């Protein structure tokens, strides 16, 4: 618990312990990982008093150092939140096990029987900020997929994280898993984050969970592969063929259901041929959204503010939207290519041909037709949770859950084949 | 063609052009990419005289600067090799198109229809050495999967590469593809390689093709994701239950069929309970292999040399093998975990339970039972070629061909769903 440890040596040692534990857990039958997560859920419930006491220390310290109300809310735990955390871990326990599943198989002409089998990635590093529930969430997903996890939470949540981590490990160990399967970095020294990001070959994958400055630092520094998204500059394009009631309902939901999530709409693109454009802008404004329009949008509704060039590249994460009038689906595609962040974009259209053109041409992790961008979420996609949403192009894209925490190996079963 | 261009600006500009071309090619119907590769194969055949003339310049220069016989052989083209290159491109043309295939689909309780669709990665960088055929091979695989490619070959093959590249592009353009779909870096300045490796966001994936020093440089410097393997320290473990004739045939083939390939066996592990160990070592030695054994192996065959500690971590790529006597499958698994390179490892055994234990526990990209490690090859795996073999843990593992050159997007088709 001292901050004077050499961070590189610390992470290297934790990585070795984690890898050894992961090799054991990866080899266990599916039910052992399920039972261990169920035991961890129970242990979290049993440890609620200790977790609340630890959280009270973090909250007191947070008030002392003047954390904002929003930050304190993210940090705060109560019985309901602890029960939610435990229920989340229990739900992950019961998800289908990805490990050992056969991705595909083939028989070669020489009789060699080939298959690809899902295996864990190995050691996953999670770097996160003030939400202590990430400790339980992320660890549960990693361990369910047979990985070891190295957790590095924010200093403002350190006592909560330690208490949650201790409960999880108690559950794991009670169920027969090695304690090192989930390690918490025991220092709040920021150099430990740098050591994790430099730990190529020690940590196989880093997932940052937090605000944009954390993700940006991780992406800039990491020598280790990273699964993340930096921005969610998401568009809803309302085609001329859109049904007006649906268009208004989706635009309002996409922007305003929750404005702080990465799946929120930031820019509304309206086809010049859409007859209800003015009513659509009014619906958004009346729902409580500040609308910033281009010149054509301000002709339709002179009450809205003017968008400047920066608006098209801005993730407001607030009740603000930019609105542009575009010439049909091709112009919408071009706007998204120029300004989007490859996260989530949607078209509202009754014309299927136009919708399929949009789906084919928009190069984003998630492309939706006649649905709200707020569905961009692993739980909503039926993945049983998510470790994050990735906008990179390798390994996994969009919401990442258990499958994205695995890799595969090739297995060939022969009868003595040699290569001519 | 001047070497005074700023390499960062050059690669950034090539990347922009490649991405624009890739977006066009990705959107074409499958048959357009097939036809373009068929046209490129024909163009290669038609350009044979020009390619041979260019290759003669490279060969003359290679002799002048004293390239080794092996290097000159890698560089040399003749009519047979050009026809082989063209036939390879034509075969890739006819492979099943991965683009647009549906990986999986699901219907959510709210009626949202989700699917994951294969899409190209985007811009692939290939960095290679003296084999000019990589120009055609790698470009064909990348373009078949809808990607743009930026090729950077070795300076010793520059004239050959330019002639092959010109032929490919002529075929592509004749078939209606944009010329920028396959770009050849027009400078032999080594700084261009550094610029490619730094081109995060410009190049989506780099594949090095060549010797260990090239791969090591790429892995050490790259800010861009890399698909590669550094070492192929591959093991054959002969279990006590192995059939002796099969064990000898596979060990000899795995080591000696071709000693310079990454799938060659480097270390033979023999179960102490295997009754024919002495005959196995003799078979390997009599086939022309220098055998370096541990103490127990030298008791069985005193004529072999002694292995030292470095031998277990050495990729000989030559007719040399290290041999260790181990205590059963668990000791073999431990040896491979300590010394292997996660490339290809094999067990020879008649006992299925022991074989399955080996398959489950050995953490390599390819694990084989009763088959030679020399099968580690995309063509042998039925992939229609390979861009390389990857020993990393993310995105793709083992032989990588068309599927590994794709990613996916999530598509959701709704009927007006908003998120509660």
Interface residues (C-beta under 8 A of the other chain):
Chain A: X23 X27 X106 X108 X112 X114 X119 X121 X122 X204 X205 X225 X243 X246 X249 X250 X253 X254 X257 X337 X355 X359 X360 X361 X363 X364 X365 X366 X367 X368 X369 X370 X371 X372 X374 X375 X380 X381 X382 X392 X393 X394 X395 X397 X398 X399 X407 X408 X409 X410 X411 X412 X413 X414 X415 X416 X417 X418 X419
Chain B: X23 X27 X106 X108 X112 X114 X119 X121 X122 X204 X205 X225 X243 X246 X249 X250 X253 X254 X257 X337 X355 X359 X360 X361 X363 X364 X365 X366 X367 X368 X369 X370 X371 X372 X374 X375 X380 X381 X382 X392 X393 X394 X395 X397 X398 X399 X407 X408 X409 X410 X411 X412 X413 X414 X415 X416 X417 X418 X419
